[in-house]
Amino acid sequence: MRFEGFFWEHAFEGIWACASLLHVAESDLPEVIKRLAAHLTLGGALYLSFKRGTGERVKDGRRFTDMSPESLTALLDGCRAFGEADIWESQDCRPDRASEVWVNAVVKKT
């Protein structure tokens, strides 16, 4: 199932989108995140993570949308469904990818 078509009839208290939304086209992300927010209960949490960078790229035939802390903040603020985002960066823990940095966020639906 693609995020663009995600629908569920019941609300969730939390959605864990670890390293998955980064495969959604940048132009589609605002609507996808709004759709996920619509599936959260009031006060429900959304976790999401992206590789640090800017713009879109294709690697090994797979689409990636990269984010900086600033671009992720702007994306989440534009959705107007969440309180202030808790955003942080972390190193990839896989030994062969130690140089990769992730931009992570947790937001709660308001």
Biopython code that builds the backbone (N, CA, C, O; Angstrom):
import numpy as np
from Bio.PDB.StructureBuilder import StructureBuilder

atoms = [
    (1, "MET", "N", (0.846, -1.180, 0.000)),
    (1, "MET", "CA", (0.000, 0.000, 0.000)),
    (1, "MET", "C", (0.888, 1.237, 0.000)),
    (1, "MET", "O", (1.896, 1.296, 0.703)),
    (2, "ARG", "N", (0.503, 2.202, -0.783)),
    (2, "ARG", "CA", (1.243, 3.469, -0.848)),
    (2, "ARG", "C", (0.627, 4.460, 0.139)),
    (2, "ARG", "O", (-0.573, 4.415, 0.410)),
    (3, "PHE", "N", (1.453, 5.343, 0.666)),
    (3, "PHE", "CA", (0.947, 6.360, 1.592)),
    (3, "PHE", "C", (-0.093, 7.242, 0.925)),
    (3, "PHE", "O", (-1.022, 7.712, 1.583)),
    (4, "GLU", "N", (0.053, 7.473, -0.372)),
    (4, "GLU", "CA", (-0.866, 8.333, -1.088)),
    (4, "GLU", "C", (-2.294, 7.789, -1.079)),
    (4, "GLU", "O", (-3.244, 8.553, -1.251)),
    (5, "GLY", "N", (-2.457, 6.480, -0.880)),
    (5, "GLY", "CA", (-3.781, 5.880, -0.875)),
    (5, "GLY", "C", (-4.190, 5.325, 0.471)),
    (5, "GLY", "O", (-5.199, 4.627, 0.576)),
    (6, "PHE", "N", (-3.421, 5.625, 1.500)),
    (6, "PHE", "CA", (-3.678, 5.082, 2.829)),
    (6, "PHE", "C", (-5.024, 5.541, 3.372)),
    (6, "PHE", "O", (-5.327, 6.734, 3.382)),
    (7, "PHE", "N", (-5.822, 4.591, 3.818)),
    (7, "PHE", "CA", (-7.072, 4.915, 4.495)),
    (7, "PHE", "C", (-7.382, 3.796, 5.478)),
    (7, "PHE", "O", (-7.182, 2.618, 5.184)),
    (8, "TRP", "N", (-7.865, 4.177, 6.630)),
    (8, "TRP", "CA", (-8.285, 3.232, 7.643)),
    (8, "TRP", "C", (-9.490, 3.840, 8.324)),
    (8, "TRP", "O", (-9.531, 5.053, 8.531)),
    (9, "GLU", "N", (-10.462, 3.039, 8.675)),
    (9, "GLU", "CA", (-11.685, 3.607, 9.229)),
    (9, "GLU", "C", (-11.586, 3.975, 10.704)),
    (9, "GLU", "O", (-12.461, 4.668, 11.224)),
    (10, "HIS", "N", (-10.537, 3.524, 11.387)),
    (10, "HIS", "CA", (-10.361, 3.841, 12.804)),
    (10, "HIS", "C", (-9.127, 4.719, 12.989)),
    (10, "HIS", "O", (-8.178, 4.648, 12.208)),
    (11, "ALA", "N", (-9.153, 5.542, 14.024)),
    (11, "ALA", "CA", (-8.012, 6.426, 14.303)),
    (11, "ALA", "C", (-6.945, 5.692, 15.113)),
    (11, "ALA", "O", (-7.241, 4.755, 15.854)),
    (12, "PHE", "N", (-5.722, 6.131, 14.957)),
    (12, "PHE", "CA", (-4.583, 5.565, 15.672)),
    (12, "PHE", "C", (-4.086, 6.553, 16.719)),
    (12, "PHE", "O", (-4.214, 7.766, 16.548)),
    (13, "GLU", "N", (-3.523, 6.034, 17.796)),
    (13, "GLU", "CA", (-2.876, 6.887, 18.797)),
    (13, "GLU", "C", (-1.454, 7.234, 18.386)),
    (13, "GLU", "O", (-0.874, 8.194, 18.895)),
    (14, "GLY", "N", (-0.895, 6.460, 17.470)),
    (14, "GLY", "CA", (0.443, 6.735, 16.988)),
    (14, "GLY", "C", (0.689, 6.088, 15.638)),
    (14, "GLY", "O", (0.140, 5.032, 15.325)),
    (15, "ILE", "N", (1.525, 6.743, 14.845)),
    (15, "ILE", "CA", (1.951, 6.201, 13.555)),
    (15, "ILE", "C", (3.470, 6.283, 13.523)),
    (15, "ILE", "O", (4.047, 7.344, 13.761)),
    (16, "TRP", "N", (4.115, 5.157, 13.226)),
    (16, "TRP", "CA", (5.569, 5.050, 13.170)),
    (16, "TRP", "C", (5.958, 4.947, 11.693)),
    (16, "TRP", "O", (5.805, 3.890, 11.081)),
    (17, "ALA", "N", (6.453, 6.032, 11.131)),
    (17, "ALA", "CA", (6.844, 6.067, 9.716)),
    (17, "ALA", "C", (8.364, 6.221, 9.638)),
    (17, "ALA", "O", (8.881, 7.243, 9.186)),
    (18, "CYS", "N", (9.059, 5.186, 10.089)),
    (18, "CYS", "CA", (10.527, 5.197, 10.142)),
    (18, "CYS", "C", (11.093, 4.851, 8.768)),
    (18, "CYS", "O", (10.883, 3.751, 8.256)),
    (19, "ALA", "N", (11.812, 5.802, 8.181)),
    (19, "ALA", "CA", (12.485, 5.601, 6.891)),
    (19, "ALA", "C", (11.528, 5.103, 5.813)),
    (19, "ALA", "O", (11.910, 4.290, 4.972)),
    (20, "SER", "N", (10.299, 5.583, 5.832)),
    (20, "SER", "CA", (9.337, 5.167, 4.813)),
    (20, "SER", "C", (8.797, 6.347, 4.011)),
    (20, "SER", "O", (8.649, 6.242, 2.794)),
    (21, "LEU", "N", (8.506, 7.448, 4.657)),
    (21, "LEU", "CA", (8.001, 8.615, 3.933)),
    (21, "LEU", "C", (9.051, 9.205, 3.004)),
    (21, "LEU", "O", (8.715, 9.978, 2.106)),
    (22, "LEU", "N", (10.299, 8.858, 3.201)),
    (22, "LEU", "CA", (11.358, 9.377, 2.341)),
    (22, "LEU", "C", (11.240, 8.868, 0.907)),
    (22, "LEU", "O", (11.932, 9.365, 0.018)),
    (23, "HIS", "N", (10.376, 7.888, 0.671)),
    (23, "HIS", "CA", (10.146, 7.384, -0.685)),
    (23, "HIS", "C", (8.968, 8.068, -1.378)),
    (23, "HIS", "O", (8.656, 7.751, -2.527)),
    (24, "VAL", "N", (8.315, 8.998, -0.691)),
    (24, "VAL", "CA", (7.202, 9.763, -1.267)),
    (24, "VAL", "C", (7.782, 10.995, -1.963)),
    (24, "VAL", "O", (8.691, 11.637, -1.438)),
    (25, "ALA", "N", (7.261, 11.320, -3.133)),
    (25, "ALA", "CA", (7.708, 12.514, -3.855)),
    (25, "ALA", "C", (7.522, 13.751, -2.980)),
    (25, "ALA", "O", (6.527, 13.870, -2.264)),
    (26, "GLU", "N", (8.463, 14.650, -3.042)),
    (26, "GLU", "CA", (8.420, 15.864, -2.217)),
    (26, "GLU", "C", (7.115, 16.632, -2.426)),
    (26, "GLU", "O", (6.544, 17.158, -1.470)),
    (27, "SER", "N", (6.644, 16.699, -3.667)),
    (27, "SER", "CA", (5.405, 17.425, -3.954)),
    (27, "SER", "C", (4.177, 16.759, -3.341)),
    (27, "SER", "O", (3.164, 17.422, -3.118)),
    (28, "ASP", "N", (4.253, 15.463, -3.067)),
    (28, "ASP", "CA", (3.132, 14.730, -2.484)),
    (28, "ASP", "C", (3.160, 14.688, -0.959)),
    (28, "ASP", "O", (2.159, 14.342, -0.332)),
    (29, "LEU", "N", (4.284, 15.033, -0.364)),
    (29, "LEU", "CA", (4.426, 14.897, 1.095)),
    (29, "LEU", "C", (3.401, 15.695, 1.903)),
    (29, "LEU", "O", (2.859, 15.151, 2.865)),
    (30, "PRO", "N", (3.105, 16.955, 1.567)),
    (30, "PRO", "CA", (2.118, 17.679, 2.388)),
    (30, "PRO", "C", (0.775, 16.951, 2.479)),
    (30, "PRO", "O", (0.211, 16.836, 3.568)),
    (31, "GLU", "N", (0.262, 16.463, 1.363)),
    (31, "GLU", "CA", (-1.030, 15.771, 1.384)),
    (31, "GLU", "C", (-0.935, 14.427, 2.096)),
    (31, "GLU", "O", (-1.864, 14.037, 2.803)),
    (32, "VAL", "N", (0.171, 13.719, 1.919)),
    (32, "VAL", "CA", (0.346, 12.432, 2.597)),
    (32, "VAL", "C", (0.381, 12.642, 4.109)),
    (32, "VAL", "O", (-0.247, 11.889, 4.853)),
    (33, "ILE", "N", (1.102, 13.648, 4.563)),
    (33, "ILE", "CA", (1.184, 13.896, 6.010)),
    (33, "ILE", "C", (-0.162, 14.360, 6.550)),
    (33, "ILE", "O", (-0.538, 13.980, 7.659)),
    (34, "LYS", "N", (-0.893, 15.166, 5.800)),
    (34, "LYS", "CA", (-2.246, 15.559, 6.219)),
    (34, "LYS", "C", (-3.156, 14.336, 6.315)),
    (34, "LYS", "O", (-3.976, 14.235, 7.228)),
    (35, "ARG", "N", (-3.009, 13.412, 5.374)),
    (35, "ARG", "CA", (-3.809, 12.177, 5.392)),
    (35, "ARG", "C", (-3.476, 11.353, 6.634)),
    (35, "ARG", "O", (-4.379, 10.827, 7.285)),
    (36, "LEU", "N", (-2.193, 11.236, 6.968)),
    (36, "LEU", "CA", (-1.797, 10.510, 8.180)),
    (36, "LEU", "C", (-2.333, 11.211, 9.422)),
    (36, "LEU", "O", (-2.812, 10.557, 10.348)),
    (37, "ALA", "N", (-2.256, 12.538, 9.445)),
    (37, "ALA", "CA", (-2.775, 13.295, 10.592)),
    (37, "ALA", "C", (-4.267, 13.048, 10.770)),
    (37, "ALA", "O", (-4.753, 12.973, 11.899)),
    (38, "ALA", "N", (-4.994, 12.923, 9.670)),
    (38, "ALA", "CA", (-6.434, 12.671, 9.746)),
    (38, "ALA", "C", (-6.733, 11.313, 10.380)),
    (38, "ALA", "O", (-7.835, 11.093, 10.882)),
    (39, "HIS", "N", (-5.762, 10.408, 10.361)),
    (39, "HIS", "CA", (-5.937, 9.080, 10.946)),
    (39, "HIS", "C", (-5.427, 8.998, 12.380)),
    (39, "HIS", "O", (-5.399, 7.914, 12.964)),
    (40, "LEU", "N", (-5.024, 10.128, 12.954)),
    (40, "LEU", "CA", (-4.566, 10.152, 14.348)),
    (40, "LEU", "C", (-5.671, 10.670, 15.265)),
    (40, "LEU", "O", (-6.462, 11.532, 14.883)),
    (41, "THR", "N", (-5.708, 10.127, 16.480)),
    (41, "THR", "CA", (-6.595, 10.692, 17.496)),
    (41, "THR", "C", (-6.034, 12.039, 17.923)),
    (41, "THR", "O", (-4.863, 12.325, 17.673)),
    (42, "LEU", "N", (-6.840, 12.861, 18.555)),
    (42, "LEU", "CA", (-6.358, 14.113, 19.118)),
    (42, "LEU", "C", (-5.272, 13.784, 20.131)),
    (42, "LEU", "O", (-5.490, 12.974, 21.032)),
    (43, "GLY", "N", (-4.118, 14.397, 19.994)),
    (43, "GLY", "CA", (-2.982, 14.099, 20.863)),
    (43, "GLY", "C", (-2.152, 12.923, 20.391)),
    (43, "GLY", "O", (-1.127, 12.603, 20.994)),
    (44, "GLY", "N", (-2.589, 12.264, 19.300)),
    (44, "GLY", "CA", (-1.849, 11.137, 18.747)),
    (44, "GLY", "C", (-0.515, 11.584, 18.175)),
    (44, "GLY", "O", (-0.375, 12.727, 17.738)),
    (45, "ALA", "N", (0.464, 10.692, 18.176)),
    (45, "ALA", "CA", (1.825, 11.030, 17.762)),
    (45, "ALA", "C", (2.170, 10.436, 16.403)),
    (45, "ALA", "O", (1.738, 9.338, 16.052)),
    (46, "LEU", "N", (2.954, 11.186, 15.655)),
    (46, "LEU", "CA", (3.502, 10.733, 14.378)),
    (46, "LEU", "C", (5.014, 10.834, 14.472)),
    (46, "LEU", "O", (5.556, 11.898, 14.774)),
    (47, "TYR", "N", (5.702, 9.710, 14.211)),
    (47, "TYR", "CA", (7.163, 9.710, 14.102)),
    (47, "TYR", "C", (7.499, 9.555, 12.627)),
    (47, "TYR", "O", (6.899, 8.732, 11.936)),
    (48, "LEU", "N", (8.454, 10.342, 12.141)),
    (48, "LEU", "CA", (8.896, 10.229, 10.767)),
    (48, "LEU", "C", (10.384, 10.532, 10.676)),
    (48, "LEU", "O", (10.922, 11.278, 11.495)),
    (49, "SER", "N", (11.047, 9.955, 9.682)),
    (49, "SER", "CA", (12.481, 10.179, 9.523)),
    (49, "SER", "C", (12.857, 10.204, 8.048)),
    (49, "SER", "O", (12.274, 9.505, 7.218)),
    (50, "PHE", "N", (13.852, 11.035, 7.754)),
    (50, "PHE", "CA", (14.371, 11.215, 6.406)),
    (50, "PHE", "C", (15.891, 11.258, 6.474)),
    (50, "PHE", "O", (16.465, 11.602, 7.507)),
    (51, "LYS", "N", (16.535, 10.909, 5.376)),
    (51, "LYS", "CA", (17.976, 11.112, 5.299)),
    (51, "LYS", "C", (18.222, 12.606, 5.162)),
    (51, "LYS", "O", (17.474, 13.315, 4.489)),
    (52, "ARG", "N", (19.295, 13.076, 5.820)),
    (52, "ARG", "CA", (19.599, 14.507, 5.768)),
    (52, "ARG", "C", (20.115, 14.869, 4.371)),
    (52, "ARG", "O", (20.976, 14.195, 3.804)),
    (53, "GLY", "N", (19.561, 15.944, 3.850)),
    (53, "GLY", "CA", (19.956, 16.450, 2.543)),
    (53, "GLY", "C", (18.893, 17.394, 2.025)),
    (53, "GLY", "O", (18.047, 17.870, 2.781)),
    (54, "THR", "N", (18.941, 17.662, 0.739)),
    (54, "THR", "CA", (17.944, 18.538, 0.124)),
    (54, "THR", "C", (17.470, 17.924, -1.178)),
    (54, "THR", "O", (18.253, 17.341, -1.928)),
    (55, "GLY", "N", (16.198, 18.062, -1.433)),
    (55, "GLY", "CA", (15.642, 17.654, -2.709)),
    (55, "GLY", "C", (15.413, 16.174, -2.865)),
    (55, "GLY", "O", (15.417, 15.412, -1.899)),
    (56, "GLU", "N", (15.214, 15.787, -4.112)),
    (56, "GLU", "CA", (14.897, 14.406, -4.456)),
    (56, "GLU", "C", (16.054, 13.801, -5.241)),
    (56, "GLU", "O", (16.815, 14.503, -5.907)),
    (57, "ARG", "N", (16.163, 12.477, -5.142)),
    (57, "ARG", "CA", (17.193, 11.765, -5.896)),
    (57, "ARG", "C", (16.704, 10.344, -6.141)),
    (57, "ARG", "O", (15.778, 9.870, -5.483)),
    (58, "VAL", "N", (17.332, 9.681, -7.084)),
    (58, "VAL", "CA", (17.057, 8.272, -7.363)),
    (58, "VAL", "C", (18.372, 7.527, -7.180)),
    (58, "VAL", "O", (19.400, 7.904, -7.743)),
    (59, "LYS", "N", (18.321, 6.467, -6.385)),
    (59, "LYS", "CA", (19.500, 5.635, -6.151)),
    (59, "LYS", "C", (19.068, 4.183, -6.301)),
    (59, "LYS", "O", (18.126, 3.731, -5.650)),
    (60, "ASP", "N", (19.769, 3.460, -7.169)),
    (60, "ASP", "CA", (19.464, 2.053, -7.424)),
    (60, "ASP", "C", (17.989, 1.855, -7.790)),
    (60, "ASP", "O", (17.367, 0.872, -7.386)),
    (61, "GLY", "N", (17.441, 2.793, -8.554)),
    (61, "GLY", "CA", (16.067, 2.689, -9.012)),
    (61, "GLY", "C", (15.010, 3.066, -7.985)),
    (61, "GLY", "O", (13.816, 2.909, -8.241)),
    (62, "ARG", "N", (15.431, 3.559, -6.831)),
    (62, "ARG", "CA", (14.481, 3.938, -5.768)),
    (62, "ARG", "C", (14.492, 5.450, -5.563)),
    (62, "ARG", "O", (15.548, 6.083, -5.574)),
    (63, "ARG", "N", (13.310, 6.013, -5.376)),
    (63, "ARG", "CA", (13.168, 7.457, -5.149)),
    (63, "ARG", "C", (13.447, 7.767, -3.678)),
    (63, "ARG", "O", (13.036, 7.030, -2.781)),
    (64, "PHE", "N", (14.153, 8.873, -3.454)),
    (64, "PHE", "CA", (14.388, 9.364, -2.095)),
    (64, "PHE", "C", (14.109, 10.854, -2.055)),
    (64, "PHE", "O", (14.519, 11.596, -2.948)),
    (65, "THR", "N", (13.416, 11.283, -1.023)),
    (65, "THR", "CA", (13.255, 12.699, -0.723)),
    (65, "THR", "C", (14.031, 12.950, 0.558)),
    (65, "THR", "O", (13.734, 12.365, 1.600)),
    (66, "ASP", "N", (15.026, 13.821, 0.476)),
    (66, "ASP", "CA", (15.857, 14.143, 1.628)),
    (66, "ASP", "C", (15.341, 15.414, 2.292)),
    (66, "ASP", "O", (14.702, 16.248, 1.651)),
    (67, "MET", "N", (15.624, 15.549, 3.571)),
    (67, "MET", "CA", (15.159, 16.709, 4.338)),
    (67, "MET", "C", (16.278, 17.224, 5.233)),
    (67, "MET", "O", (17.153, 16.476, 5.668)),
    (68, "SER", "N", (16.220, 18.504, 5.487)),
    (68, "SER", "CA", (17.035, 19.126, 6.531)),
    (68, "SER", "C", (16.107, 19.373, 7.711)),
    (68, "SER", "O", (14.889, 19.299, 7.549)),
    (69, "PRO", "N", (16.640, 19.663, 8.889)),
    (69, "PRO", "CA", (15.743, 20.010, 9.996)),
    (69, "PRO", "C", (14.828, 21.186, 9.636)),
    (69, "PRO", "O", (13.663, 21.218, 10.032)),
    (70, "GLU", "N", (15.362, 22.144, 8.889)),
    (70, "GLU", "CA", (14.571, 23.325, 8.522)),
    (70, "GLU", "C", (13.461, 22.977, 7.537)),
    (70, "GLU", "O", (12.332, 23.445, 7.686)),
    (71, "SER", "N", (13.771, 22.156, 6.530)),
    (71, "SER", "CA", (12.728, 21.816, 5.554)),
    (71, "SER", "C", (11.663, 20.909, 6.168)),
    (71, "SER", "O", (10.493, 20.992, 5.797)),
    (72, "LEU", "N", (12.060, 20.044, 7.105)),
    (72, "LEU", "CA", (11.075, 19.201, 7.780)),
    (72, "LEU", "C", (10.182, 20.036, 8.690)),
    (72, "LEU", "O", (8.977, 19.796, 8.771)),
    (73, "THR", "N", (10.762, 21.005, 9.366)),
    (73, "THR", "CA", (9.968, 21.920, 10.200)),
    (73, "THR", "C", (8.945, 22.653, 9.345)),
    (73, "THR", "O", (7.778, 22.751, 9.723)),
    (74, "ALA", "N", (9.372, 23.168, 8.197)),
    (74, "ALA", "CA", (8.469, 23.908, 7.309)),
    (74, "ALA", "C", (7.357, 22.998, 6.789)),
    (74, "ALA", "O", (6.202, 23.416, 6.711)),
    (75, "LEU", "N", (7.694, 21.770, 6.437)),
    (75, "LEU", "CA", (6.698, 20.811, 5.958)),
    (75, "LEU", "C", (5.639, 20.548, 7.017)),
    (75, "LEU", "O", (4.443, 20.603, 6.732)),
    (76, "LEU", "N", (6.073, 20.264, 8.229)),
    (76, "LEU", "CA", (5.132, 19.961, 9.309)),
    (76, "LEU", "C", (4.312, 21.176, 9.707)),
    (76, "LEU", "O", (3.119, 21.056, 9.983)),
    (77, "ASP", "N", (4.945, 22.355, 9.741)),
    (77, "ASP", "CA", (4.207, 23.585, 10.050)),
    (77, "ASP", "C", (3.135, 23.851, 9.006)),
    (77, "ASP", "O", (2.047, 24.323, 9.336)),
    (78, "GLY", "N", (3.436, 23.552, 7.753)),
    (78, "GLY", "CA", (2.484, 23.781, 6.667)),
    (78, "GLY", "C", (1.256, 22.897, 6.736)),
    (78, "GLY", "O", (0.219, 23.229, 6.162)),
    (79, "CYS", "N", (1.360, 21.781, 7.426)),
    (79, "CYS", "CA", (0.214, 20.872, 7.546)),
    (79, "CYS", "C", (-0.825, 21.392, 8.530)),
    (79, "CYS", "O", (-1.994, 21.016, 8.439)),
    (80, "ARG", "N", (-0.436, 22.235, 9.453)),
    (80, "ARG", "CA", (-1.324, 22.871, 10.430)),
    (80, "ARG", "C", (-2.172, 21.885, 11.221)),
    (80, "ARG", "O", (-3.287, 22.205, 11.634)),
    (81, "ALA", "N", (-1.638, 20.688, 11.430)),
    (81, "ALA", "CA", (-2.377, 19.672, 12.183)),
    (81, "ALA", "C", (-1.678, 19.318, 13.487)),
    (81, "ALA", "O", (-2.218, 18.578, 14.309)),
    (82, "PHE", "N", (-0.470, 19.853, 13.671)),
    (82, "PHE", "CA", (0.362, 19.417, 14.779)),
    (82, "PHE", "C", (0.824, 20.586, 15.638)),
    (82, "PHE", "O", (0.853, 21.740, 15.211)),
    (83, "GLY", "N", (1.187, 20.231, 16.878)),
    (83, "GLY", "CA", (1.865, 21.180, 17.736)),
    (83, "GLY", "C", (3.319, 21.280, 17.296)),
    (83, "GLY", "O", (3.688, 20.817, 16.217)),
    (84, "GLU", "N", (4.128, 21.881, 18.137)),
    (84, "GLU", "CA", (5.546, 22.065, 17.819)),
    (84, "GLU", "C", (6.237, 20.712, 17.655)),
    (84, "GLU", "O", (6.046, 19.797, 18.456)),
    (85, "ALA", "N", (7.028, 20.610, 16.619)),
    (85, "ALA", "CA", (7.736, 19.357, 16.320)),
    (85, "ALA", "C", (8.992, 19.238, 17.165)),
    (85, "ALA", "O", (9.702, 20.217, 17.392)),
    (86, "ASP", "N", (9.253, 18.024, 17.627)),
    (86, "ASP", "CA", (10.525, 17.686, 18.261)),
    (86, "ASP", "C", (11.377, 17.072, 17.156)),
    (86, "ASP", "O", (11.108, 15.955, 16.714)),
    (87, "ILE", "N", (12.401, 17.793, 16.708)),
    (87, "ILE", "CA", (13.222, 17.359, 15.585)),
    (87, "ILE", "C", (14.666, 17.207, 16.051)),
    (87, "ILE", "O", (15.194, 18.061, 16.764)),
    (88, "TRP", "N", (15.300, 16.103, 15.637)),
    (88, "TRP", "CA", (16.695, 15.865, 15.983)),
    (88, "TRP", "C", (17.362, 15.072, 14.871)),
    (88, "TRP", "O", (16.697, 14.469, 14.029)),
    (89, "GLU", "N", (18.681, 15.086, 14.886)),
    (89, "GLU", "CA", (19.464, 14.320, 13.929)),
    (89, "GLU", "C", (20.129, 13.152, 14.643)),
    (89, "GLU", "O", (20.441, 13.230, 15.831)),
    (90, "SER", "N", (20.343, 12.064, 13.899)),
    (90, "SER", "CA", (21.024, 10.898, 14.461)),
    (90, "SER", "C", (21.877, 10.242, 13.389)),
    (90, "SER", "O", (21.586, 10.351, 12.198)),
    (91, "GLN", "N", (22.922, 9.568, 13.815)),
    (91, "GLN", "CA", (23.790, 8.820, 12.914)),
    (91, "GLN", "C", (23.138, 7.484, 12.596)),
    (91, "GLN", "O", (22.454, 6.904, 13.438)),
    (92, "ASP", "N", (23.348, 7.004, 11.393)),
    (92, "ASP", "CA", (22.885, 5.664, 11.020)),
    (92, "ASP", "C", (23.693, 4.660, 11.828)),
    (92, "ASP", "O", (24.915, 4.785, 11.909)),
    (93, "CYS", "N", (23.051, 3.682, 12.419)),
    (93, "CYS", "CA", (23.739, 2.720, 13.282)),
    (93, "CYS", "C", (24.281, 1.519, 12.519)),
    (93, "CYS", "O", (24.958, 0.676, 13.106)),
    (94, "ARG", "N", (23.999, 1.426, 11.228)),
    (94, "ARG", "CA", (24.532, 0.313, 10.441)),
    (94, "ARG", "C", (26.010, 0.582, 10.131)),
    (94, "ARG", "O", (26.346, 1.665, 9.653)),
    (95, "PRO", "N", (26.890, -0.381, 10.394)),
    (95, "PRO", "CA", (28.338, -0.155, 10.238)),
    (95, "PRO", "C", (28.743, 0.342, 8.849)),
    (95, "PRO", "O", (29.650, 1.166, 8.732)),
    (96, "ASP", "N", (28.093, -0.142, 7.808)),
    (96, "ASP", "CA", (28.461, 0.261, 6.454)),
    (96, "ASP", "C", (27.859, 1.611, 6.042)),
    (96, "ASP", "O", (28.096, 2.082, 4.929)),
    (97, "ARG", "N", (27.077, 2.235, 6.941)),
    (97, "ARG", "CA", (26.454, 3.525, 6.638)),
    (97, "ARG", "C", (26.661, 4.537, 7.762)),
    (97, "ARG", "O", (25.824, 5.414, 7.975)),
    (98, "ALA", "N", (27.756, 4.414, 8.465)),
    (98, "ALA", "CA", (28.022, 5.267, 9.626)),
    (98, "ALA", "C", (28.098, 6.750, 9.270)),
    (98, "ALA", "O", (27.927, 7.600, 10.143)),
    (99, "SER", "N", (28.350, 7.069, 8.011)),
    (99, "SER", "CA", (28.453, 8.474, 7.618)),
    (99, "SER", "C", (27.094, 9.102, 7.301)),
    (99, "SER", "O", (27.005, 10.317, 7.123)),
    (100, "GLU", "N", (26.045, 8.298, 7.230)),
    (100, "GLU", "CA", (24.719, 8.824, 6.911)),
    (100, "GLU", "C", (24.053, 9.407, 8.155)),
    (100, "GLU", "O", (24.161, 8.860, 9.252)),
    (101, "VAL", "N", (23.365, 10.524, 7.959)),
    (101, "VAL", "CA", (22.677, 11.208, 9.052)),
    (101, "VAL", "C", (21.184, 11.227, 8.746)),
    (101, "VAL", "O", (20.766, 11.461, 7.612)),
    (102, "TRP", "N", (20.397, 10.977, 9.779)),
    (102, "TRP", "CA", (18.941, 10.976, 9.675)),
    (102, "TRP", "C", (18.369, 12.196, 10.373)),
    (102, "TRP", "O", (18.874, 12.626, 11.411)),
    (103, "VAL", "N", (17.313, 12.750, 9.798)),
    (103, "VAL", "CA", (16.543, 13.816, 10.429)),
    (103, "VAL", "C", (15.238, 13.191, 10.886)),
    (103, "VAL", "O", (14.464, 12.684, 10.074)),
    (104, "ASN", "N", (14.998, 13.229, 12.188)),
    (104, "ASN", "CA", (13.856, 12.571, 12.827)),
    (104, "ASN", "C", (12.916, 13.604, 13.419)),
    (104, "ASN", "O", (13.340, 14.701, 13.783)),
    (105, "ALA", "N", (11.647, 13.258, 13.514)),
    (105, "ALA", "CA", (10.685, 14.150, 14.143)),
    (105, "ALA", "C", (9.568, 13.354, 14.806)),
    (105, "ALA", "O", (9.164, 12.290, 14.337)),
    (106, "VAL", "N", (9.088, 13.909, 15.910)),
    (106, "VAL", "CA", (7.859, 13.442, 16.545)),
    (106, "VAL", "C", (6.964, 14.663, 16.687)),
    (106, "VAL", "O", (7.385, 15.703, 17.192)),
    (107, "VAL", "N", (5.730, 14.524, 16.237)),
    (107, "VAL", "CA", (4.741, 15.588, 16.373)),
    (107, "VAL", "C", (3.465, 14.986, 16.942)),
    (107, "VAL", "O", (3.179, 13.803, 16.758)),
    (108, "LYS", "N", (2.710, 15.819, 17.632)),
    (108, "LYS", "CA", (1.423, 15.380, 18.184)),
    (108, "LYS", "C", (0.311, 16.190, 17.541)),
    (108, "LYS", "O", (0.426, 17.400, 17.345)),
    (109, "LYS", "N", (-0.772, 15.489, 17.218)),
    (109, "LYS", "CA", (-1.917, 16.140, 16.591)),
    (109, "LYS", "C", (-2.615, 17.047, 17.600)),
    (109, "LYS", "O", (-2.883, 16.653, 18.736)),
    (110, "THR", "N", (-2.901, 18.260, 17.160)),
    (110, "THR", "CA", (-3.584, 19.226, 18.030)),
    (110, "THR", "C", (-5.000, 19.478, 17.543)),
    (110, "THR", "O", (-5.730, 20.263, 18.148)),
]
sb = StructureBuilder()
sb.init_structure("model")
sb.init_model(0)
sb.init_chain("A")
sb.init_seg("    ")
for serial, (resi, resn, name, xyz) in enumerate(atoms, 1):
    if name == "N":
        sb.init_residue(resn, " ", resi, " ")
    sb.init_atom(name, np.array(xyz, "f"), 0.0, 1.0, " ", f" {name:<3s}", serial, name[0])
structure = sb.get_structure()
